[in-house]
């Protein structure tokens, strides 16, 4: 395993009073690229390329998670870890007002994983705020010739910290495998009419 960590940053955790609760998880799958993720069942999904996950309407703060999978022109190799990390960091640095606070990159077997947390300035006024500051947690995973990215964003400060536990769950539950197999025992079947639900402790629910 190869791991590259920025020693100057830390992943912050919100106090318990600011943590949202979840009653279960649904499975989102990309059958073409063979990736899947669990997301809170109270959230809504806007399918497309990319796909957007939206927080509930009644939540105290808004946040958006963006999912995107694509094919690479060539397979990524573990030895590409530093190049991929630097390329992603360089791209983030071009965003208006970007301040990178944390970079974490590792390669385990054929999986390459890069995470960046940063803030940036909104391009246009948001909710009347002329100089809105956003925070984004970006995770990009490479498995051979497939790239799968998860981008979680909210206003910097209280809004992002409120949703951080949800972001942690989403980031850690992204896999190059089919979560529905945990319930059905079968992977990547196309005839499922409704998202499979998995309980908060990983147990199947009706």
Steps between C-alpha positions, in 0.01 A plus 500: 500500500622848414358801685565873459364724775525872554615516865381857539127428488240314701147375438278697739201341680185687605366481856227237558227767517561589136487150359203402283339161548426236235224239500649285226692500175414444136731369230599709200669303221671572172463175307721612212804577715427249780504744792246549778446704814265513798319826572245606767151399393364844593710655224381542141680392183524697177619242248721600212862545407599600761245385760410735787395403853302772680438540872138499630293816446438542873867478600653802678769533231530408135770284350560319172698186422605440140580153365680444173653188343690483174742290297864599476695471174748275682504304823627684809784322679606524868820668386287787365392602851721807533425621148124463551514672839697794362275531194185507713653751744609716207151497354343598832753782539363667185155544654420856601624568853594136558677417825602135533494388863550127473633248247506126565601248233564126512529199273393154616534221244326630185304773685632857493325744734548878525310732736515879517313737730501865401307824507427733209299809403164477326505628141157662538300632800325224695196569719585869490858448615735683264811327630380154598773262608453133425674192637543183298618150584609327181585132475621350171546123474672317216458129430688404187332701220205633706499831685229559764473839670288617793476873571322618818434874530331746735555851631822520697454494876192375684324362193788279391576383853136406553513270197853370554382171663282435194790580273722257693241225451468572129874513442570178687210311340612553140625172353594334172240232567121468523354579844175323402685169524495548879122457484427299186817295465515606134706775338429747222157371401310750288139406574477650849207746502576676829816586693607236748485619860760410760456570872721743694699212647545332161196273547243457225166676558165451332 
